[in-house]
Amino acid sequence: MIHDLILRWGVTGLFVLAASECGLAIVTKRGPWTMAVSHWWHLVMAVAMAAMAWPWGARLPTTGPAVFFLLGTVWFMAVAVAAARTVAVFALYGYHGLMMLATAWMYVIMDPRLSGTGPATSMPGMDMDAAHVSSTGPPVWFNAANWLGAAGFAVAAVLWTYSYFSQRQHKATRCSLGNLGQAMMAAGMSILFVAALFRI
């Protein structure tokens, strides 16, 4: 969770706007059924990530959501293999699959039993039960994965934002809203990964 109230509301706003864009795409865009399913995955993910920013979100069940978003990873990778006609499209679906995997990972690190580290492990930015807190801290590879997530999604947020403004210059507003939603989602995920590393 995020401890600073203003930052918490800011991250929540990013995910709510991203979820709204996904909902709009489901209602208004016509395309293959796989596209609608993909938008639904992103909508649910945005809601789940918004909840993680709040104290009550850290107390929600973790096993079911972790499995659910692992299935989301499988979905996007399967679509990438079955439907991608170019390397760029394959990479795009692969990125969406990584987003689902990152969401599943967030649920895993919220529950030491799921992560296999036992009750002695705690994440600096996550609220755990007092009995779970230990001076040893999380394994080094946990922090490495979280740093990778924080940096990777920060870069993705910059690239999606650049793509949004680039398309706006070429009057491609029809596609740019989706890019803006992806930029907001990537930025929010990057901040949540930072929150898993530090108390913010």
Sequence and secondary structure as in RCSB ss.txt:
>XXXX:A:sequence
MIHDLILRWGVTGLFVLAASECGLAIVTKRGPWTMAVSHWWHLVMAVAMAAMAWPWGARLPTTGPAVFFLLGTVW
FMAVAVAAARTVAVFALYGYHGLMMLATAWMYVIMDPRLSGTGPATSMPGMDMDAAHVSSTGPPVWFNAANWLGA
AGFAVAAVLWTYSYFSQRQHKATRCSLGNLGQAMMAAGMSILFVAALFRI
>XXXX:A:secstr
   SHHHHHHHHHHHHHHHHHHHHHHHH    HHHHHHHHHHHHHHHHHHHHTSGGGGGS  HHHHHHHHHHHHH
HHHHHHHH  SHHHHHHHHHHHHHHHHHHHHHHHH HHHHTS TT   TTS   GGG  TT S HHHHHHHHHHH
HHHHHHHHHHHHHHHHHHHTT HHHHHHHHHHHHHHHHHHHHHHHHHS  
